[in-house]
Amino acid sequence: QVQLVESGGGLVQPGGSLRLSCAASGSISRIDVMGWYRQAPEKQRELVATITSGGTTNYADSVKGRFTISRDNAKNTVYLQMNSLNAEDTAVYYCNARTRYYTTNYYWGQGTQVTVSS
């Protein structure tokens, strides 16, 4: 079992920056990929960024060049640095983790609200 807790969301002005954190606990040694997803009102959840245990990253085209995903293995934490934010980035952001042991499982955090508005 893996538990994920997101933090760092809030209100930010257009063009501003925000950093989200996701702390993992439980069977953390079994996690091979972590990522960030977001869901805007009346829209489907979409991939934002992922990072593997080896450090390989992947980004959605809409955030490429503006967002950066990173990890701190010592703290069992992943981050999402968001720069040049605009109103279209407003959404609930969710942390995700994939474990691969005998079976493959996915875990989600509770989400953190990001609102970009002047």
C-alpha positions in Angstrom: 0.0 0.0 0.0 1.1 3.5 -0.8 -0.2 6.8 0.7 0.2 10.1 -1.1 -0.3 13.5 0.3 -0.2 16.6 -1.9 0.5 20.1 -0.7 1.4 23.5 -2.1 -1.7 24.5 -4.0 -3.4 27.9 -3.7 -4.2 31.1 -5.5 -1.6 32.6 -7.8 -1.7 35.5 -10.3 -1.3 34.9 -14.0 2.4 34.7 -14.9 3.2 33.6 -11.3 4.8 30.4 -10.0 3.8 27.7 -7.6 5.5 24.5 -6.4 3.5 21.4 -5.5 4.8 18.6 -3.3 3.7 15.0 -3.0 5.0 12.9 0.0 4.8 9.2 -0.4 4.6 6.6 2.4 4.0 2.9 2.8 5.5 0.5 0.3 7.6 3.2 -1.3 10.3 0.8 -2.4 7.9 -0.7 -4.9 7.2 2.6 -6.7 8.7 2.8 -10.1 6.8 5.8 -11.6 5.2 8.9 -10.1 3.3 11.6 -11.8 1.1 14.6 -11.6 -2.4 14.8 -13.1 -4.9 17.6 -13.1 -8.7 17.9 -13.5 -10.4 21.2 -14.4 -14.1 21.8 -13.8 -16.2 19.7 -16.2 -13.1 18.3 -17.8 -11.5 14.9 -17.7 -8.4 14.2 -15.7 -5.3 14.7 -17.8 -1.6 13.9 -17.5 0.7 16.7 -16.5 4.1 15.1 -16.0 5.7 11.8 -14.9 9.1 10.8 -13.5 10.5 7.3 -13.3 12.7 5.8 -10.5 15.6 6.4 -12.9 14.8 10.1 -13.3 13.3 10.0 -16.8 10.6 12.7 -17.2 7.7 13.2 -19.5 5.4 16.2 -19.9 2.2 17.1 -21.5 2.6 19.5 -24.4 0.5 22.1 -22.7 3.0 22.4 -19.8 6.3 21.6 -21.5 8.8 24.3 -20.9 6.8 25.8 -18.1 6.5 23.0 -15.6 9.3 20.8 -14.1 8.8 17.6 -12.2 11.5 16.4 -9.8 12.1 14.1 -6.9 13.9 13.9 -3.7 14.5 10.2 -2.9 15.7 10.9 0.6 12.4 12.5 1.5 10.3 10.2 -0.7 8.8 13.3 -2.2 8.1 14.5 -5.8 7.6 18.1 -6.8 6.0 20.0 -9.6 7.5 23.4 -10.2 4.9 25.5 -12.2 6.0 28.7 -13.8 4.3 31.1 -16.2 0.9 30.0 -14.9 -2.2 31.1 -16.7 -5.9 30.6 -16.2 -6.0 27.4 -18.2 -3.8 25.8 -15.5 -6.6 26.2 -12.9 -7.5 22.7 -11.7 -7.2 20.2 -8.9 -3.8 18.6 -9.2 -3.4 14.9 -8.1 -0.3 13.0 -7.4 -0.1 9.4 -8.7 2.2 6.5 -8.0 2.7 3.2 -9.8 4.0 0.1 -8.0 5.3 -3.1 -9.7 5.9 -6.0 -7.4 3.9 -9.2 -8.1 1.1 -7.0 -9.5 0.8 -3.5 -10.9 -1.1 -1.0 -8.8 -1.9 2.7 -9.0 -2.4 5.1 -6.1 -3.7 8.6 -5.9 -3.5 11.5 -3.5 -6.4 13.6 -2.3 -5.6 16.4 -4.7 -4.7 20.1 -4.2 -6.5 23.0 -5.7 -4.5 25.4 -7.9 -6.3 28.6 -9.0 -4.7 31.1 -11.3 -6.6 34.4 -11.3 -5.9 38.1 -11.0 
